[in-house]
């Protein structure tokens, strides 16, 4: 008997949740009628759902692919030389401390 009551309770909960979703949809439709700019991509509650990894996350992430910066050969060379100088300075400081 307990199992039957549990399944009935779940069924009633589903019906109540469905009713609440309908009410929310009606309320959202009224809000969108007043503020149509909330339907723009990246605005409104769907944008916040995308931040949490919701169903809108895939749609929001696709068009905003980050572009990789290109570094010139000269810039790479200067960075390499500067890093080698830092390493040499650290090595010299470490050797002087050991003596």
Secondary structure as GFF3:
##gff-version 3
##sequence-region A 1 99
A	DSSP	alpha_helix	2	34	.	.	.	ID=ss1
A	DSSP	three_ten_helix	36	39	.	.	.	ID=ss2
A	DSSP	alpha_helix	44	51	.	.	.	ID=ss3
A	DSSP	alpha_helix	56	62	.	.	.	ID=ss4
A	DSSP	alpha_helix	73	98	.	.	.	ID=ss5
###
